[in-house]
Every structure is written in C-alpha cells, then in structure tokens.
C-alpha cells in the first residue's frame, strides 16, 4: 500500500502543477463597482450608464433606476 502511495504522489503533484499553470494563463475579468449596492460587476456584462461624462456599471436594472433617481447620493464625489 505504501509503495502505491509513493508511486502515485509524484503524479498527483505533477497534475496539480499543470492545473495551476492553466489557471494562471486566463485573462483577468475587468470589474467595476456598482455604487448603489456595492457589488463588483464584470464590465463586459454589466448594465452601463453615462452620467456627467462618467460611465457607471450596474448589476441590475433596479440599481440603475435608483442611481438615476438620485445620482448625487450614489456617484462618488469628484
């Protein structure tokens, strides 16, 4: 049993290293903060809205509507 474990261990370590390399080659997802709920949302799939020349990103229509109703409450101070 110990001999089998000793033979399997190097293979396990090699396969773990290969998975780590595969993970590190993927491009990071660019995210932005939804200033209404505080959630980090992927820019590519977020709901976008431009207010006073700045683009804002939202996770849902409800957050966008809250922002539109009172942008000064949610937009970061410049």
C-alpha positions as CSV (number, residue, x, y, z in Angstrom):
1,X,0.0,0.0,0.0
2,X,2.8,2.4,0.9
3,X,4.6,1.6,-2.4
4,X,1.4,2.5,-4.3
5,X,1.2,5.8,-2.5
6,X,4.8,6.6,-3.1
7,X,4.3,6.0,-6.9
8,X,1.1,8.0,-7.0
9,X,2.3,11.0,-5.1
10,X,4.6,12.4,-7.9
11,X,1.8,12.0,-10.5
12,X,-0.6,13.9,-8.2
13,X,1.9,16.7,-7.8
14,X,2.6,17.0,-11.5
15,X,-1.1,17.1,-12.3
16,X,-1.7,19.9,-9.7
17,X,1.1,22.0,-11.2
18,X,-0.4,21.6,-14.6
19,X,-3.8,22.9,-13.3
20,X,-2.1,25.9,-11.7
21,X,-0.5,26.8,-14.9
22,X,-3.8,26.6,-16.8
23,X,-5.5,28.9,-14.2
24,X,-2.7,31.5,-14.4
25,X,-2.9,31.8,-18.2
26,X,-6.5,33.0,-18.3
27,X,-7.1,36.8,-18.6
28,X,-8.4,38.5,-15.5
29,X,-12.0,39.8,-15.7
30,X,-12.2,43.6,-15.6
31,X,-14.7,44.6,-12.9
32,X,-16.2,47.8,-11.6
33,X,-18.2,48.7,-8.5
34,X,-21.9,49.1,-8.6
35,X,-22.2,52.3,-6.5
36,X,-25.8,51.5,-5.5
37,X,-25.4,48.1,-3.9
38,X,-21.6,47.9,-3.7
39,X,-21.3,44.7,-5.7
40,X,-18.3,44.2,-8.1
41,X,-19.7,43.5,-11.6
42,X,-17.9,42.4,-14.7
43,X,-17.7,45.4,-17.1
44,X,-18.4,43.2,-20.1
45,X,-21.8,42.0,-18.8
46,X,-22.9,45.0,-16.6
47,X,-25.6,47.5,-17.4
48,X,-23.9,50.7,-18.4
49,X,-25.0,54.3,-17.9
50,X,-23.2,57.6,-18.5
51,X,-23.7,60.4,-16.0
52,X,-21.9,63.7,-16.4
53,X,-19.4,62.2,-18.7
54,X,-18.5,59.2,-16.5
55,X,-19.6,55.7,-17.3
56,X,-21.1,53.7,-14.4
57,X,-21.8,50.0,-14.2
58,X,-24.7,48.3,-12.5
59,X,-25.6,44.7,-11.7
60,X,-29.3,45.1,-12.3
61,X,-31.9,47.5,-13.7
62,X,-33.1,48.2,-10.1
63,X,-29.7,49.6,-9.2
64,X,-29.6,51.7,-12.4
65,X,-33.1,53.1,-11.6
66,X,-32.1,54.0,-8.0
67,X,-28.9,55.7,-9.4
68,X,-30.9,57.7,-12.0
69,X,-33.4,58.9,-9.3
70,X,-30.7,60.4,-7.1
71,X,-27.2,60.3,-8.8
72,X,-25.7,62.7,-6.2
73,X,-26.4,60.1,-3.5
74,X,-24.5,57.3,-5.3
75,X,-21.9,58.9,-7.5
76,X,-18.5,59.3,-5.9
77,X,-17.5,62.8,-5.2
78,X,-15.1,64.3,-7.7
